[in-house]
């Protein structure tokens, strides 16, 4: 909590605000427009939330955000890149990966390792990293209303967030140890 408080101060986020984060390429295939639309809906009902978008901006998302209502846009922070994504995960209450297509979902594993619950689309590429009601909640791909509903559930239920965060870390430690990942990669390359 102390580290989270210091990080919020660093990024000018009020202490009591909840943070939804996205880390990765800022690209239309990552569902960024849907995430922002969902955040707009949430922000109309909930004042104390922030959205962090972290990654290489391949779609000029800043221009898009500048066109939305100022009351909402002021609670969206965009960073080009982070050499310490653990800071982003440590400041986050929820990690969101709304991709329309994904190879695997490394950021889901990283987020879960930091005990941050995930909301992600129910696509094939996330089936190994995001398990519904284990380390997060899944929503129907491209369905902004379902995404908003799942984010809202976690915003409102701190106990569920903690439960999914702890279960997520256990899942990562059990299934994605450094040696297991190295052996899988080695096997893939050699075969």
Beta strands, then each sheet from edge to edge (+ up, - down):
strand 1: 18-23
strand 2: 49-54
strand 3: 76-79
strand 4: 94-97
strand 5: 117-121
strand 6: 136-139
sheet 1: 3+ 2+ 1+ 4+ 5+ 6+
end
